[in-house]
């Protein structure tokens, strides 16, 4: 909510409010994405080193500071600095929260038998609810006579609540991590502690980035994010082609968010009890591919929006299947002490792929429609083929997972 109360209005503020050139607006938005998605691996590594609680609290504090700074920033340099701070804040708290959610989901699955995907689906649904409510909050402030500064301050206030909630509810220390540290202090001279810590850090990076199954998961997940990014690249072109303007785009985004809020938990509850995470991942990617393939085959329908709506519905359904499954597979592919690093790496590797893929898919915008949509459908299909080689990951580190990881 706090993030999406600000983000939809940032480009207009930079262009109309501060008079920035279009290329500079694009640069600022790109820097925000890079400082967030590209640095997730840093937040993940810090989470493994210091635990999730301090990293989450530091990230929330930086996000509050960044929103407050952006509210008063008037020059290009101060705007860029504030936007970088906002992005880096998320690079801290997001992988920390996501890795801890995955860890607790596995623990809950082990204790109760409830599939871990239930917890992760609730996480996704809550995020989409915020993505739906946040822009409404920003619009309400504008309707009441506020300006961009009011939206920034509202976002900061929301994160004050987020900070307070995590400070109150997050455990102060992971008992397992604490016991390991205490055991290490008992057996290791103080002069060797820094050396041992550095060696463990290097071995964690090596273990994560040389794990073939984990890298395959990253590539498969990257194909989804490259496809999902078409909501911001190819979908606007399709809507403008069909209707003559992008005015209906907001309704399609709202449709996507509402689908997740309403259907994520029931769909995940169904899939978690009937299919393995790998199957959910492969099926989700196939559904996403079907969404792109259906665009040139779907009749225009009322207002010419039916092809675009078909894409949004199928892409969102695929997303609801594959995202909890992909996140649920991460704990099966890496050691528990590497979970934060791996969670961050999953996003960072995917972010790099999106950066490269956006340039390539952007070049397709001038291609004939059947060619463009066929190529876009091939991307998640390739990801599905990669995902099919992963361990099934029904829960826990079973023999199949250990065999593949080895």
N, C-alpha and C positions, 0 to 999 in steps of 0.2 A: 504493500500500500504506500509506504513512504517513498519508495523509488519511483513508482508509476504515477504518483501525484505530481512529479517533477518532469520525468523524462519526455513525455509526449509534447511538452510545451517548450523544451529546451531549444530546438532548432528555430522555432519562430522567435523566441526571445533573442537568440544570437543574431538572426538576420534582421528582423524588423525593429527589435528593441535596441540592440547595440550597433546595428548597421554593418555587420560583418559581411564580407563577400561570400558567395556561395561555396567556393572552394575551401575557404577558411572554416565555414560552418561544418563542412564534411570532414575536415581535418580534426576539428575539436571532437566531433562525435566518434571518429575513428580512434583517436587517442583514448577516449573513455573506454571503448571496447577493449583496446589493447591493454590498458592499465588494469582492467578487471579480468577478462578471460585469459589473456596471455600470462598473467602472473598468478593464476590459481595454484600453480605448482609450488610457488614460494609460500603461499599460505598453507598449503598442505604439508610442506616440509617443516614449517614452524609448528604446526599442530602436532606432528609426530615428536618434535623435540621438546615442546613445553606443555603439551596437553591442549585440549580444545578451549577450556574456559578462558585463559588469559588472551588467547588469540581472538576469540569471539568478542570479548569485551573491548579489546583494543580496536578491532575493526568497527564496532558500533560507535565508539567514541570518535574515530576518524570520520565516519560517515556523517555524524552530527556536525562536526567541525566543517566538513566539506560543504554541506548544504548551507550552513550559516555563511560561509565564505562566498559561495556562489550567489547568495541573495544580495550581497553588497558589491560583488566584483563588477568593475566597469571597464577595465582595459583588457586587451587580448591576453596579456601575460597572466593577469590574475584569474581570468576565466579559465585558461588552460590549467593553471596550477590547481584551482578548485576542482575542476573536472577530473584531473589525474588523482587527486586525493579521494574523491568519491569512488572512482573505479578501484583504486588500490585498497580502499576499505572493504569492498566486496571480495577482493582477492584474498583478504585475510579471513573474514568471518564465514563466507560461503563454503569453502572446502572444509573448514572446521566443523560447521554445523552438519554438512552433508555426510562427512566421514563418521561423526558421532552418531548421526541418525542411522547410518548403515550398521555401525557396530551394535547399537542397541536393538536394531531390528533382528540381527542375527542372534543376539542374546535372548530376546523375547521368543524367537522361533524355537530356540533350544529349550527354553523353560516351559513353554506352553504348547508348542506344536503349531502355533499360528504362523502361516507363511510370512516371511520377511517382507514380501511385496506389499502386504497390507499397510505396514508402517510407511513404506516408501511411497505408496500411492497417496496416503493421507498427506504426506509432505508435498507431493506434486499438486494435489487439489488445493491445498492451502495457498501455495504460491500462485496458482491461477486465479483463485478468489481475490488475492491482493492485486493481481494484474488487471482484474476487471473493476474492482472498487477504487483503486488508486486514481485512474484518470477521471472517474466520476467525482472524486474528492477535489481534484484540481479544477475541474469544470465548475463545480459548485462554488469554489472560492472566486473564480473569475466572474461568475454570474452575480455574486454578492458584492462585486465591485473591487475585488482584490486584484493583484497583479502577480507577475512571476515571483516576486520576492515573497508574497504570501504563500505561494505554493512551496517554495523552498523551505520556509519556516515551518509549514505544516509537515513536510517530509522530515525535518529535523525533530519535531515534536514526536512524530510516530517512532522515530528511532530512539528517542529518549525512553519511550515505553519498552521498545525491544531490548535496549540495554538493561533496564531495570528488571525485565522478565528473566533474561539470561543470568543476571547477577543473583537473582533470587532462586532460580530453579536448577541451574547447572551444578552438578557435583563439583566441589572444590578440588578434588583430586581423584584420579582413577586409581582404585585400590591396587589393581594389577600392576600398573605402571609405577606406583609408589613402592610396592614391594620389590620390584626389580631394581629400582634405584637404590633402595636401602641395602639390598643384598650386594649390589655392586660396590657401594661405599665400604661395606664391611670387609670385602675381599680385595679391594683395589686401593693401592696407595694414592693419596690425593694428587701427587705429581703426575700420575698416569691417567687421571680421570679425563682431562681434556683430550689427550691422545686417543683414548678409547672411544670417547664421544664422536670425535672426528672420523675415526675409522668406521664406526657404526653408521654415521651419516653417509659416507661414501659407499659403503656396502649396500645401504638401502636404495640409493639412487641406481647403483649397478643392478641390483636384483629386480627393481621395478622396470627399468628400461631395457633389460635383456630378457624379460619374460615374454616368450612368444605368444602365449595365450592372452596376456594383458595387452600387448601391442595389437593383436588381432581385434580385441574388443575396442581399442581406441579407434582403429580404422573403421570398424563397422559403425561405431557411434558417430564418427566423423561424417560418414555418408548420410546419416540422419540429419545432422546439423547443417550440412551443405544443402540438403533438401528443404529443411525447415526455413533456412534463410531466404528461400524463394518467396515466402510470404511478404518479404520486404523488397524483393527485386522483380520477380516475374509476375506475381499476383497483381501488383498495381498496374503493370502494363496490360494485363488481360482485362482488368476492370475498366481501364480507360478505353481500351479497344472496343469493349462491349457496350459501354454506356456513354462514352464521350467525356467522362470526368472520373476523378477518384473519390467522389463524394460518398459512394457506397462502401468504400474500403473499411471505414470504421465499423460498419454493421457486420462485416465478415470477421473482423478481429473479435468483436463482441461475441459472435457465434462460436468462435473457437474457444474462448475463455469459458463461456457458459457450458459448452459440451464437457470440458474437463471438470468443472465444478460439479456438474450434475452426474456425470457418468463414470468418472475416474474410479471411485471406490467400488461401485458394483461390478464394473468390468474387471478390475484387478482381483476382486474377491472370486469372480468366476474363473479367471485364467490361473490364479495361484493354486487352485485346488484341482485343476484339470490338465494343465500343461506345464512343462518344465520352463525355467527362465530362458534357456536357449531357444526353445520353441516360440516363446512369446516375443523374443527379440527378432527372430527370423520372420515370424508372421507380421509383426509390426512394420518392419522394413518393407515387406511385400505389399502391405496395405498402402503405405506411403507411395510406393512405386505405382500402384494402381491409380492413386489419385492423380498423378501427373499424366499417365496414359489415358485417363478418362477425359481430360480437358478437350482435346480436339474431337472426341467422339460423342460428347454430350450435347444435345440440342440447346440452343440459346435460352429458350424458355422465357418466362416473364422478366422483362427488363434486361435480358441478356446476361444475367448474373448466374444462371444455373451452372455453367462450367466452372466458374470461380468458386461457387458455393460447394460444388462436388469436390473440388480440390481441397478446400478448407476442411470439410467434414472427414474425408478419408485420411488426410494428413494428420488431423487431430486424433482420430481413432488409432492410427498407427503409433502416434506419439504416446498415447495412454497405455498401449500395450508394451512398447519397447523401453521407455525411460525407466520405470521401476525395475524391469527385468535387468537392464544394463547395470544400474546401480546395485542391484542385488547380487550380480555376478562378481563385482569387484572384490568383496571379502573372500570369495572362493579362490581367487587367482593370486593374491598376495598375502604375506604374513600380516598379522594384526598390527604389529608395530610399524608397518609401512602403509597403513590404510589411508592416513591423511595425505601422504605424498602421492599415492596412487589415485585418490579421488581428485586431487588438484591436477595431476598429470592428464587424467581423462579429459578434463575441460580444456587444459592448455593445448594439448595435441589437437583436439577437435577445433579449437579456436584458430590455430594455425592453418588447419585444413580449410576452414571456412574462408579465411582471408585469401588463400590461393584459389579456392573453388569459386569464390564470388567473382573474381576477375575472369575466370574461364567461362562461367555461366552467363556473366554479363555480356560476353561477346556473342552469345547465342540470341540475344534479344532481337537482332536484325535477321535472324535465320527464319525460314518458313516455319509456320506453327507446328506442323507434324514433326519436323526434324527437331525443333527445340524441345517439345514435350517428350519425344522419344528419348533424347539424350538425357534429359532430367530424370526420366523414369529409370534409366539404366544405372544411375548413381546409387540409389538405395537398393536396387536389385543386386548390384555388386557387393554392397554391404551385407545383404542377406546371405550371399554365398560365403563370405568370410565368417559371418556369425555361425553358420552351420558347422564350422570346424571346431567351435568352442566346446568345452565340457558342458553337459546338460545343466549342472548347477542346481539340482533340486533342493539342496540345503547342506551346509556343512562342507568340510573339505574331504570329499569322498575319494575313493581310490582312483576314479577316472580323472578327477581334477589333479591329483598329485602326479599321476602318470603323465598327463599332458604338460603340466608345469615343469616336470623334470626334463 
